[in-house]
Amino acid sequence: MLAQIREFQARMEAALQSQDLDQLRQTSLDCERFLRARLPLASGGEQPELAELVPALEALVQCYHQAVTRVDQAKRETLQQMSTLSRSRNSAHKYLDVAQQIGR
């Protein structure tokens, strides 16, 4: 289980590094499904104790915090771009209206 948690963390870090938000979302969903299926750990068996997983889970939480920060940043950038496009569109319409009035 520890290896899978580290793999999810590595996949999330790679997605963050490449700014691939689709891959980040998919990895997050996969990780959530995996953790919901495995935790809480069944007592006994060959699964590691929960205490052994704490460092890996803390690292995964840090990775999630980075992901949230990156997604928030992407959201702000998208909203800013949409606002800029809207202003440009309005300016273009005003320019065309003025040009049309001058042409009359």
Contacts in CASP RR format, 6 or more apart in sequence:
PFRMAT RR
TARGET T0000
AUTHOR 0000-0000-0000
METHOD contacts of the structure
MODEL  1
MLAQIREFQARMEAALQSQDLDQLRQTSLDCERFLRARLPLASGGEQPEL
AELVPALEALVQCYHQAVTRVDQAKRETLQQMSTLSRSRNSAHKYLDVAQ
QIGR
1 38 0 8 1.000
1 41 0 8 1.000
1 47 0 8 1.000
1 48 0 8 1.000
1 53 0 8 1.000
2 48 0 8 1.000
2 52 0 8 1.000
2 53 0 8 1.000
2 56 0 8 1.000
4 34 0 8 1.000
5 31 0 8 1.000
5 53 0 8 1.000
5 56 0 8 1.000
5 57 0 8 1.000
5 60 0 8 1.000
6 56 0 8 1.000
6 59 0 8 1.000
8 27 0 8 1.000
8 30 0 8 1.000
8 31 0 8 1.000
8 34 0 8 1.000
8 60 0 8 1.000
9 56 0 8 1.000
9 59 0 8 1.000
9 60 0 8 1.000
9 63 0 8 1.000
11 23 0 8 1.000
11 27 0 8 1.000
12 24 0 8 1.000
12 27 0 8 1.000
12 28 0 8 1.000
12 31 0 8 1.000
12 60 0 8 1.000
12 63 0 8 1.000
12 64 0 8 1.000
12 66 0 8 1.000
12 67 0 8 1.000
13 63 0 8 1.000
13 66 0 8 1.000
14 23 0 8 1.000
15 21 0 8 1.000
15 23 0 8 1.000
15 24 0 8 1.000
15 27 0 8 1.000
15 67 0 8 1.000
16 24 0 8 1.000
16 63 0 8 1.000
16 66 0 8 1.000
16 67 0 8 1.000
16 70 0 8 1.000
19 70 0 8 1.000
19 74 0 8 1.000
21 70 0 8 1.000
21 71 0 8 1.000
21 74 0 8 1.000
24 67 0 8 1.000
24 70 0 8 1.000
24 71 0 8 1.000
28 64 0 8 1.000
28 67 0 8 1.000
31 60 0 8 1.000
38 47 0 8 1.000
40 50 0 8 1.000
41 47 0 8 1.000
41 48 0 8 1.000
41 49 0 8 1.000
41 50 0 8 1.000
END
